[in-house]
Amino acid sequence: MANFGSGGNASGMSSSRNRVFIAFAVAAFSLGTVAPAQADPYQLPGINEPTPEDPGTGGGSGGGTTAAYVLQGVIQTEGTESDGTSRRVKIRGYSRFATPGNDRRDADYINVRCTATAQTGAVTGDYDSENGGALVDVHFETPWIPNGAVLRTVHVACTHYATKAGVVYETTSATDIAVPY
């Protein structure tokens, strides 16, 4: 058995690395299995806290307050097109501004920018913005993929941005879409 006391070890690790490894191993055994990180669910205001619609509750980072609004980013497929020799996918990307309870609210400003990149390097995309809106969306097509192509995946990525009462809300969404034959 290796000496894990002061300085000596069988693996050749330095003493400080060895201690970190032991601490990690003890923590892992005491926790049982290590689960992947999961996002916390939205926390709604308590009985004595202002509702999300009340001014001054803010959003983003700030002293433990619940975000007043949520910016949602969504990518959807809306079918395919074919020209006889190639095929592409129709895409809808949108930004939606809402309360944590999922009720749409108008942002002061909101936008969405999406791109679709084929493995060949071809890129398509679209952008839309609006003042005083709760939802903006773009409709566009992925690059054409030849019917005989082996690489048939297109990467779609969107950035979503909104402002409300001086608070900035940003998020991203992305997915890989297989273009069918």
ZATI-704640 format. One record per atom (N, C-alpha, C, O): residue in one letter; x, y, z. Coordinates in steps of 0.02 Angstrom, whole numbers, padded with zeros to 5 digits, always signed. Layout:
% residues N
AXYZ
...
This chain:
% residues 181
M+00042-00059+00000
M+00000+00000+00000
M+00044+00062+00000
M+00096+00063+00033
A+00023+00112-00035
A+00062+00173-00041
A+00059+00213+00024
A+00010+00208+00061
N+00111+00251+00037
N+00113+00295+00094
N+00082+00362+00075
N+00111+00399+00036
F+00023+00377+00102
F-00011+00440+00085
F-00001+00491+00140
F-00038+00540+00143
G+00047+00481+00182
G+00061+00529+00235
G+00099+00588+00208
G+00085+00612+00153
S+00147+00612+00245
S+00183+00672+00226
S+00235+00657+00174
S+00289+00633+00191
G+00221+00670+00112
G+00271+00670+00059
G+00274+00608+00016
G+00279+00616-00044
G+00271+00548+00042
G+00283+00490+00000
G+00219+00465-00032
G+00166+00467-00002
N+00226+00441-00095
N+00169+00410-00129
N+00195+00363-00182
N+00251+00370-00207
A+00154+00315-00200
A+00175+00264-00248
A+00166+00287-00320
A+00197+00257-00364
S+00125+00337-00334
S+00110+00355-00403
S+00156+00407-00432
S+00154+00419-00492
G+00198+00437-00392
G+00242+00489-00417
G+00210+00558-00417
G+00241+00606-00440
M+00149+00565-00391
M+00115+00630-00386
M+00148+00670-00331
M+00173+00642-00282
S+00148+00736-00338
S+00173+00778-00285
S+00128+00772-00224
S+00071+00750-00230
S+00154+00791-00166
S+00116+00785-00104
S+00052+00825-00106
S+00000+00801-00083
S+00054+00887-00134
S-00007+00928-00136
S-00059+00899-00184
S-00118+00901-00170
R-00036+00873-00241
R-00084+00841-00288
R-00114+00779-00256
R-00173+00766-00265
N-00073+00742-00219
N-00096+00681-00187
N-00151+00698-00136
N-00201+00663-00133
R-00142+00751-00097
R-00193+00771-00048
R-00258+00792-00083
R-00312+00775-00059
V-00252+00829-00139
V-00312+00849-00176
V-00348+00787-00202
V-00410+00783-00198
F-00311+00739-00229
F-00341+00677-00253
F-00376+00640-00197
F-00432+00616-00207
I-00345+00635-00139
I-00375+00600-00083
I-00439+00637-00061
I-00490+00605-00049
A-00435+00703-00057
A-00494+00741-00037
A-00551+00731-00086
A-00609+00723-00066
F-00535+00731-00151
F-00587+00720-00202
F-00616+00650-00196
F-00676+00641-00201
A-00572+00600-00186
A-00596+00531-00180
A-00641+00522-00120
A-00693+00489-00124
V-00622+00552-00062
V-00663+00547-00002
V-00731+00580-00014
V-00783+00554+00006
A-00730+00639-00046
A-00793+00674-00061
A-00837+00633-00107
A-00897+00628-00097
A-00807+00603-00159
A-00845+00563-00206
A-00876+00502-00172
A-00934+00485-00185
F-00838+00468-00128
F-00865+00410-00094
F-00920+00430-00045
F-00969+00394-00037
S-00912+00488-00012
S-00963+00509+00036
S-01028+00531+00001
S-01082+00528+00030
L-01022+00554-00062
L-01081+00575-00100
L-01115+00518-00135
L-01172+00524-00157
G-01081+00463-00142
G-01109+00408-00182
G-01091+00419-00254
G-01033+00433-00270
T-01139+00414-00298
T-01125+00425-00369
T-01126+00500-00384
T-01162+00538-00351
V-01088+00519-00433
V-01086+00589-00453
V-01134+00599-00510
V-01126+00567-00563
A-01183+00642-00501
A-01234+00654-00553
A-01214+00715-00594
A-01180+00759-00569
P-01236+00718-00657
P-01221+00777-00698
P-01257+00839-00669
P-01309+00833-00637
A-01229+00897-00682
A-01259+00959-00658
A-01326+00970-00691
A-01336+00955-00750
Q-01373+00995-00652
Q-01439+01010-00678
Q-01457+01081-00659
Q-01439+01105-00605
A-01493+01115-00703
A-01514+01183-00689
A-01568+01184-00636
A-01611+01139-00633
D-01566+01235-00593
D-01618+01243-00543
D-01682+01266-00577
D-01679+01305-00624
P-01740+01243-00554
P-01803+01268-00582
P-01812+01341-00563
P-01782+01365-00515
Y-01853+01376-00601
Y-01867+01445-00586
Y-01900+01450-00518
Y-01943+01410-00501
Q-01878+01499-00479
Q-01909+01510-00414
Q-01957+01567-00419
Q-01939+01623-00440
L-02019+01555-00402
L-02070+01607-00403
L-02067+01646-00337
L-02044+01619-00287
P-02089+01708-00338
P-02085+01749-00277
P-02126+01719-00220
P-02178+01687-00231
G-02101+01730-00159
G-02137+01707-00100
G-02196+01753-00086
G-02207+01802-00122
I-02232+01738-00033
I-02294+01775-00018
I-02280+01849-00003
I-02322+01891-00019
N-02223+01865+00028
N-02208+01934+00046
N-02163+01969-00004
N-02144+02026+00007
E-02146+01936-00060
E-02103+01966-00110
E-02147+01996-00165
E-02202+01972-00177
P-02121+02048-00199
P-02160+02078-00254
P-02169+02028-00311
P-02126+01985-00321
T-02223+02034-00347
T-02234+01991-00405
T-02189+02013-00461
T-02166+02070-00461
P-02174+01970-00511
P-02129+01988-00565
P-02150+02050-00604
P-02108+02084-00633
E-02215+02066-00604
E-02237+02124-00642
E-02224+02190-00605
E-02226+02243-00635
D-02210+02186-00539
D-02198+02247-00501
D-02131+02277-00521
D-02082+02240-00529
P-02126+02343-00528
P-02063+02373-00546
P-02013+02364-00490
P-02031+02360-00431
G-01949+02362-00508
G-01896+02360-00459
G-01874+02290-00439
G-01827+02284-00400
T-01904+02238-00464
T-01882+02171-00446
T-01823+02149-00487
T-01789+02101-00469
G-01808+02184-00542
G-01747+02172-00580
G-01743+02103-00611
G-01791+02065-00611
G-01685+02089-00636
G-01671+02025-00666
G-01597+02017-00674
G-01559+02062-00656
G-01576+01962-00700
G-01504+01951-00707
G-01473+01940-00639
G-01502+01907-00596
S-01412+01966-00629
S-01379+01956-00565
S-01394+02013-00519
S-01396+02071-00540
G-01405+01998-00456
G-01418+02051-00410
G-01442+02027-00343
G-01501+02014-00334
G-01398+02022-00296
G-01414+02013-00226
G-01467+01962-00209
G-01501+01971-00158
G-01476+01909-00246
G-01522+01856-00229
G-01594+01869-00248
G-01638+01832-00225
T-01608+01919-00288
T-01677+01931-00308
T-01696+01884-00364
T-01654+01863-00404
T-01759+01867-00367
T-01784+01825-00420
T-01790+01867-00484
T-01812+01924-00481
A-01770+01838-00539
A-01774+01875-00603
A-01847+01891-00618
A-01891+01849-00610
A-01858+01952-00639
A-01926+01973-00654
A-01951+01944-00720
A-02011+01934-00729
Y-01905+01930-00766
Y-01923+01906-00832
Y-01874+01852-00855
Y-01820+01845-00827
V-01895+01815-00905
V-01856+01762-00934
V-01854+01772-01009
V-01906+01786-01040
L-01796+01764-01039
L-01789+01766-01112
L-01780+01694-01135
L-01732+01661-01117
Q-01826+01671-01176
Q-01824+01602-01202
Q-01799+01603-01274
Q-01820+01645-01313
G-01756+01557-01290
G-01731+01549-01358
G-01751+01481-01385
G-01738+01430-01353
V-01781+01479-01444
V-01807+01416-01471
V-01787+01409-01545
V-01786+01458-01582
I-01769+01347-01564
I-01756+01329-01634
I-01804+01273-01652
I-01809+01223-01616
Q-01839+01281-01709
Q-01886+01229-01731
Q-01873+01214-01805
Q-01853+01257-01843
T-01886+01152-01824
T-01885+01134-01895
T-01957+01137-01921
T-02004+01121-01885
E-01963+01160-01983
E-02030+01168-02013
E-02035+01133-02080
E-02068+01157-02126
G-02001+01076-02086
G-02005+01037-02148
G-01942+01042-02189
G-01892+01071-02168
T-01945+01013-02249
T-01888+01012-02295
T-01909+01036-02364
T-01968+01039-02380
E-01858+01054-02404
E-01867+01072-02474
E-01819+01032-02515
E-01764+01015-02493
S-01839+01015-02576
S-01795+00980-02622
S-01798+01012-02690
S-01852+01034-02713
D-01741+01016-02724
D-01740+01040-02793
D-01726+00983-02842
D-01713+00995-02901
G-01730+00921-02818
G-01718+00862-02859
G-01648+00835-02852
G-01638+00774-02857
T-01598+00878-02839
T-01529+00855-02831
T-01503+00868-02761
T-01452+00839-02741
S-01536+00912-02723
S-01515+00930-02656
S-01576+00939-02611
S-01632+00944-02635
R-01563+00942-02546
R-01616+00952-02498
R-01592+01000-02444
R-01532+01003-02429
R-01639+01038-02415
R-01624+01081-02358
R-01683+01081-02310
R-01738+01060-02328
V-01670+01104-02249
V-01721+01105-02196
V-01743+01177-02184
V-01702+01223-02182
K-01808+01187-02176
K-01836+01252-02159
K-01831+01260-02082
K-01849+01215-02045
I-01807+01318-02061
I-01794+01331-01990
I-01834+01391-01965
I-01843+01440-02002
R-01857+01387-01904
R-01885+01445-01869
R-01847+01452-01804
R-01842+01405-01765
G-01819+01512-01792
G-01786+01527-01729
G-01821+01587-01699
G-01836+01635-01734
Y-01833+01586-01634
Y-01865+01644-01604
Y-01843+01658-01533
Y-01820+01613-01497
S-01851+01721-01514
S-01841+01745-01446
S-01909+01762-01417
S-01950+01794-01450
R-01922+01739-01356
R-01986+01751-01323
R-01972+01779-01253
R-01935+01748-01214
F-02002+01836-01237
F-01992+01869-01173
F-02054+01856-01130
F-02110+01867-01152
A-02043+01834-01067
A-02100+01815-01025
A-02083+01822-00951
A-02025+01833-00933
T-02133+01815-00910
T-02123+01811-00838
T-02100+01740-00821
T-02107+01695-00862
P-02074+01729-00760
P-02056+01661-00741
P-02116+01614-00742
P-02108+01553-00747
G-02177+01641-00738
G-02238+01600-00743
G-02259+01586-00815
G-02311+01557-00827
N-02218+01608-00864
N-02226+01596-00935
N-02280+01639-00968
N-02306+01620-01021
D-02296+01696-00939
D-02342+01744-00970
D-02301+01793-01012
D-02255+01825-00985
R-02317+01799-01076
R-02279+01844-01119
R-02286+01916-01096
R-02339+01938-01074
R-02230+01952-01100
R-02227+02023-01084
R-02186+02058-01137
R-02140+02030-01165
D-02204+02121-01151
D-02165+02160-01200
D-02099+02182-01169
D-02097+02208-01113
A-02046+02170-01206
A-01980+02196-01188
A-01974+02266-01217
A-02010+02285-01263
D-01927+02305-01190
D-01914+02371-01220
D-01884+02361-01290
D-01900+02397-01337
Y-01840+02310-01296
Y-01808+02293-01359
Y-01794+02218-01357
Y-01776+02191-01305
I-01802+02183-01414
I-01790+02111-01417
I-01765+02094-01487
I-01787+02123-01536
N-01718+02046-01490
N-01694+02024-01556
N-01675+01951-01556
N-01669+01919-01503
V-01666+01924-01616
V-01643+01856-01627
V-01599+01856-01689
V-01615+01888-01739
R-01543+01819-01686
R-01498+01810-01743
R-01480+01736-01746
R-01454+01708-01699
C-01495+01705-01804
C-01483+01633-01813
C-01440+01620-01875
C-01446+01655-01925
T-01398+01570-01871
T-01360+01546-01928
T-01364+01470-01932
T-01370+01436-01881
A-01361+01445-01993
A-01357+01372-02004
A-01294+01360-02044
A-01285+01388-02098
T-01250+01317-02018
T-01185+01304-02050
T-01181+01231-02069
T-01187+01187-02026
A-01171+01218-02133
A-01162+01149-02157
A-01090+01128-02146
A-01046+01170-02137
Q-01078+01063-02146
Q-01010+01037-02137
Q-00964+01056-02195
Q-00903+01050-02190
T-00993+01079-02250
T-00954+01103-02307
T-00929+01175-02296
T-00887+01199-02333
G-00956+01209-02245
G-00938+01278-02231
G-00990+01328-02255
G-00985+01387-02238
A-01039+01306-02295
A-01091+01352-02319
A-01133+01375-02259
A-01148+01336-02214
V-01152+01439-02260
V-01190+01469-02205
V-01250+01507-02231
V-01246+01542-02281
T-01307+01499-02196
T-01366+01539-02209
T-01389+01566-02141
T-01366+01543-02089
G-01434+01614-02141
G-01459+01640-02078
G-01506+01698-02087
G-01522+01718-02143
D-01529+01726-02030
D-01574+01782-02032
D-01572+01817-01964
D-01548+01789-01915
Y-01598+01879-01963
Y-01599+01921-01903
Y-01664+01960-01902
Y-01689+01981-01954
D-01691+01970-01842
D-01749+02014-01834
D-01746+02046-01765
D-01719+02017-01718
S-01774+02106-01760
S-01777+02142-01697
S-01841+02183-01694
S-01873+02195-01745
E-01859+02204-01634
E-01920+02242-01626
E-01915+02282-01561
E-01888+02259-01511
N-01943+02342-01562
N-01951+02382-01501
N-02020+02369-01474
N-02069+02370-01511
G-02026+02357-01409
G-02091+02348-01378
G-02127+02284-01395
G-02188+02283-01399
G-02091+02230-01406
G-02122+02166-01423
G-02105+02111-01375
G-02056+02116-01337
A-02144+02058-01376
A-02132+02001-01333
A-02102+01942-01371
A-02076+01895-01340
L-02106+01943-01438
L-02082+01886-01477
L-02057+01912-01545
L-02091+01949-01579
V-01997+01890-01563
V-01972+01902-01631
V-01949+01835-01658
V-01921+01794-01621
D-01960+01824-01723
D-01939+01761-01752
D-01911+01770-01821
D-01925+01820-01855
V-01872+01721-01842
V-01844+01720-01910
V-01861+01653-01941
V-01864+01602-01907
H-01872+01655-02006
H-01885+01594-02045
H-01833+01593-02101
H-01829+01641-02140
F-01795+01540-02106
F-01744+01534-02158
F-01731+01460-02171
F-01756+01417-02136
E-01690+01447-02222
E-01674+01379-02241
E-01601+01365-02228
E-01559+01411-02232
T-01584+01302-02213
T-01515+01282-02206
T-01483+01283-02276
T-01518+01288-02325
P-01416+01278-02280
P-01385+01272-02346
P-01408+01207-02380
P-01427+01159-02347
W-01405+01207-02447
W-01423+01147-02485
W-01371+01093-02473
W-01311+01105-02471
I-01396+01031-02463
I-01353+00973-02454
I-01367+00926-02513
I-01423+00903-02521
P-01316+00912-02555
P-01327+00867-02613
P-01351+00798-02591
P-01331+00773-02538
N-01395+00769-02631
N-01424+00704-02613
N-01372+00650-02601
N-01383+00605-02561
G-01315+00653-02636
G-01263+00602-02628
G-01214+00617-02573
G-01168+00577-02562
A-01221+00672-02537
A-01173+00691-02485
A-01175+00642-02427
A-01228+00621-02405
V-01116+00626-02402
V-01112+00582-02343
V-01123+00624-02280
V-01157+00601-02234
L-01094+00683-02276
L-01101+00727-02218
L-01167+00766-02225
L-01172+00810-02267
R-01216+00750-02183
R-01283+00777-02192
R-01308+00814-02130
R-01368+00821-02120
T-01263+00838-02088
T-01282+00873-02027
T-01269+00948-02035
T-01217+00968-02060
V-01316+00988-02012
V-01310+01061-02013
V-01315+01085-01941
V-01359+01064-01904
H-01270+01130-01922
H-01271+01159-01854
H-01309+01225-01855
H-01290+01271-01892
V-01361+01230-01815
V-01401+01292-01810
V-01388+01323-01742
V-01394+01289-01690
A-01370+01387-01741
A-01356+01423-01679
A-01391+01490-01680
A-01391+01524-01732
C-01421+01510-01624
C-01456+01574-01619
C-01433+01611-01556
C-01418+01580-01505
T-01429+01677-01562
T-01419+01719-01504
T-01483+01758-01492
T-01516+01780-01540
H-01501+01766-01430
H-01564+01799-01411
H-01546+01855-01362
H-01506+01845-01316
Y-01578+01913-01371
Y-01560+01972-01331
Y-01623+02013-01319
Y-01664+02021-01364
A-01629+02039-01258
A-01686+02084-01242
A-01665+02131-01187
A-01620+02116-01147
T-01699+02188-01184
T-01690+02235-01128
T-01759+02253-01101
T-01808+02256-01138
K-01762+02264-01036
K-01824+02285-01003
K-01804+02325-00941
K-01770+02299-00897
A-01826+02387-00939
A-01813+02432-00882
A-01739+02435-00864
A-01720+02436-00806
G-01697+02438-00916
G-01625+02445-00906
G-01589+02380-00891
G-01528+02381-00882
V-01623+02323-00887
V-01592+02258-00874
V-01584+02222-00940
V-01629+02220-00981
V-01525+02192-00951
V-01509+02155-01012
V-01520+02081-01000
V-01499+02053-00949
Y-01554+02048-01048
Y-01566+01976-01046
Y-01535+01947-01109
Y-01549+01970-01164
E-01493+01896-01101
E-01460+01863-01158
E-01461+01788-01148
E-01456+01763-01092
T-01468+01752-01203
T-01462+01679-01201
T-01443+01655-01271
T-01446+01694-01319
T-01425+01592-01277
T-01409+01562-01341
T-01446+01495-01346
T-01465+01466-01296
S-01455+01473-01408
S-01482+01406-01420
S-01446+01378-01480
S-01425+01415-01524
A-01438+01312-01481
A-01403+01280-01536
A-01425+01207-01541
A-01444+01176-01491
T-01423+01181-01603
T-01439+01111-01614
T-01407+01088-01679
T-01394+01129-01724
D-01396+01023-01685
D-01374+00994-01748
D-01433+00959-01780
D-01468+00920-01748
I-01444+00973-01844
I-01502+00946-01880
I-01477+00902-01937
I-01437+00924-01978
A-01501+00841-01939
A-01485+00795-01995
A-01531+00810-02053
A-01592+00810-02046
V-01501+00824-02111
V-01540+00838-02171
V-01556+00770-02203
V-01511+00733-02222
P-01621+00752-02209
P-01638+00687-02236
P-01623+00682-02311
P-01615+00732-02346
Y-01621+00620-02336
Y-01610+00608-02407
Y-01674+00622-02446
Y-01675+00615-02507
